[in-house]
Amino acid sequence: MTSRRVQILPDHLANKIAAGEVIQRPDSVVKELLENSLDAGAKNILVVIEDGGKRLIQVVDDGIGMDEQDAVNSFLRHATSKITSYEDLETIATYGFRGEALASIAAVAQVTMKTRRQPDDVAVVVQIDGEGEPRISREGREPGTSIAVQDLFFNTPARRKFLKSSNTEFRHTYDVVQRAMLSHPEVGLKFTSDNEVVLDVKPATLEQRVLNIFGQRQAEGMVWMEEQGDLFSLSGYIGKPTFGQKSRANQFLFLNKRYIIHRNISYAVFMAYEHLLMKGTYPFFLLYLDIDPQRVDVNVHPSKMEAKFEDEQMLYRFSSNAVRKCLSTNNLVPALTFSEQDGEAVALQFSNRQHAWPSVQAGTDWFPSIERVDKSTGEILPVQEPLSFRQQQAPAGGAEISERLLGSVDTHDTRFARAEPESEAILPQQPQRPVWQIHNKYIIVQIENGVMIVDQHVAHERVLYERALSRFSNGASSSQQLMFPVTAQVSPGDYALLSELLPHFELLGFAIKLFGTNTIVIDAVPPEMKVGSETKIIGDLLGLFKENHQHGIGDERDALAKSFSCKAAIKAGDKLNEVEMRALLDQLFTTSMPYVCPHGRPIVLKIATDELDKRFGRK
């Protein structure tokens, strides 16, 4: 007689296997028990663990409690309090109250539940361990429920062997507790590990809870966002670009108050920061997405930490646009503050407190206009850039633009050019706010309540980057014609890449002809470029383009705009005169994002007068 290959597993073994889908480590137990307490309407919850949760996990709440029948049924497999029909699967709005996960926990641990409803005189005590039958008793206790889970995986040594160190398991559990605190700030929560209080917070507003968990300094690096759509609403905190982080650890997304991991939404948020973060950093976000439960499926994974939406693309666009809108409407200028540390030692610290942009003051006289050259006729055409701090052109004046920066078709560079006055009658002369350049690297300008420091290179990068994108978008370019065409040899790979990118180069302002074997002829270059460095700039552009492309910048025009702005911008060490500095500042503040360069480096810092007063003993 041959044995059958297909066997029906006994219930106790099937339960242990099924438990592994939900209970993978101590933090899984904590998650399920916390969600039960929240569904039970708890206002205060205590979480206790010992040995990282391997020896003991206990969750105590002041929720509604259960009677004896519900307490016993909650340990049965397939027991639930939220589903009575198939239609209920499409409108799940709770975590599950008691049941479901308790059967999985009881299959691999020793569990004691003590629960009492408000009207009852005593609590029901249910004890169960692995394969045994539940033991029922009664005792006195306050209304609510306490569930103690001891010796997790005591009867499945293979799984227990794969648990990590107590410190590692503690960190995972801490993350779960932290998420519960953030999803329900109205609930007080205390968390202890090995008899040491780790967290103890009272019911609070979301703003206060964020301060409790992240601290004042990190909270100052966040901005509030809120967007209401026809199908979704999204609110919460997002981090300022200058607080980019090296990992995705501090990224929290809650769907109808349930913590989930959703790559599509996370990527939408990341793309909203596309040009604001330094390479290799990720944004902080704490976001709450509310949606009709009928439009989302939260049962795509046993852990309930994934979700499938009815229209993923619409949600992606909504999320990305909401974050972009918030970033564009908030002031993201970091402030530089001083702090006393280690006795008399003075340390500098970055703060992201909100500061107002310098408003229009008498004599804010910066020059934003540039010139361009019609490629077909060689005629110099004026291009009036939009003004930021004034509504009319400023009168001409100040030092002449330097020969080095003004190399146009007649050897004058058009990176910074003055606007001619329209009428002396409507443009009265006014005193100008002073600006300085230090170390040929930074521009300092006095503002209403302090001084503003601008990195000249990355500021010009931002200006050129947005100008390049505008040329790509509008299909209009400007060039400065070379007196003598420049012939250059390039590598076969660069020749092939240049031939592919040639239409984009032409929109930037290059006029390049391809000849024979890896030979190019340069007839004209963008007006922002210094004449005489054509071959090197094109080689650098191609090299940087390839590097940017390899780092995930998929759009060719965007990668080329980044490369061009980096190579054509003025450098640290370039001396600027007053008119050039004013022109650069004016152009910077007409851009859509004057806070950071296209690669995520900060452009502007502020030192408040109050900080200076403190250092000089005036306060």
HELIX and SHEET records of a PDB file:
HELIX    1   1 ASP A   11  VAL A   22  1                                  12    
HELIX    2   2 PRO A   26  ASP A   39  1                                  14    
HELIX    3   3 ASP A   51  GLY A   53  5                                   3    
HELIX    4   4 GLU A   68  ASN A   73  1                                   6    
HELIX    5   5 TYR A   86  THR A   91  5                                   6    
HELIX    6   6 ALA A  101  ALA A  107  1                                   7    
HELIX    7   7 PRO A  157  LYS A  161  1                                   5    
HELIX    8   8 SER A  166  SER A  183  1                                  18    
HELIX    9   9 LEU A  206  ALA A  219  1                                  14    
HELIX   10  10 PRO A  241  PHE A  243  5                                   3    
HELIX   11  11 ARG A  263  ALA A  272  1                                  10    
HELIX   12  12 PRO A  293  ARG A  295  5                                   3    
HELIX   13  13 GLU A  312  THR A  329  1                                  18    
HELIX   14  14 GLN A  456  ASN A  474  1                                  19    
HELIX   15  15 PRO A  492  LEU A  508  1                                  17    
HELIX   16  16 GLU A  534  GLN A  550  1                                  17    
HELIX   17  17 GLU A  556  ALA A  568  1                                  13    
HELIX   18  18 GLU A  578  LEU A  588  1                                  11    
HELIX   19  19 THR A  609  ARG A  615  1                                   7    
SHEET    1   A 8 ARG A 135  GLU A 139  0                                        
SHEET    2   A 8 ALA A 123  ASP A 129 -1                                        
SHEET    3   A 8 GLN A 110  ARG A 116 -1                                        
SHEET    4   A 8 GLY A 144  GLN A 150 -1                                        
SHEET    5   A 8 LEU A  56  ASP A  61 -1                                        
SHEET    6   A 8 ASN A  44  GLU A  50 -1                                        
SHEET    7   A 8 GLY A 188  SER A 193  1                                        
SHEET    8   A 8 GLU A 196  VAL A 201 -1                                        
SHEET    1   B 5 MET A 222  GLN A 228  0                                        
SHEET    2   B 5 PHE A 232  GLY A 239 -1                                        
SHEET    3   B 5 PHE A 285  ILE A 291 -1                                        
SHEET    4   B 5 GLN A 251  LEU A 255  1                                        
SHEET    5   B 5 ARG A 258  TYR A 259 -1                                        
SHEET    1   C 2 VAL A 296  ASP A 297  0                                        
SHEET    2   C 2 LYS A 308  PHE A 309 -1                                        
SHEET    1   D 2 ALA A 335  GLU A 340  0                                        
SHEET    2   D 2 VAL A 346  SER A 351 -1                                        
SHEET    1   E 2 ILE A 370  VAL A 373  0                                        
SHEET    2   E 2 ILE A 380  VAL A 383 -1                                        
SHEET    1   F 4 VAL A 435  ILE A 438  0                                        
SHEET    2   F 4 TYR A 442  ILE A 447 -1                                        
SHEET    3   F 4 GLY A 450  ASP A 455 -1                                        
SHEET    4   F 4 VAL A 604  ALA A 608 -1                                        
SHEET    1   G 3 GLN A 480  GLN A 489  0                                        
SHEET    2   G 3 THR A 519  VAL A 525 -1                                        
SHEET    3   G 3 ALA A 511  PHE A 515 -1                                        
END                                                                             
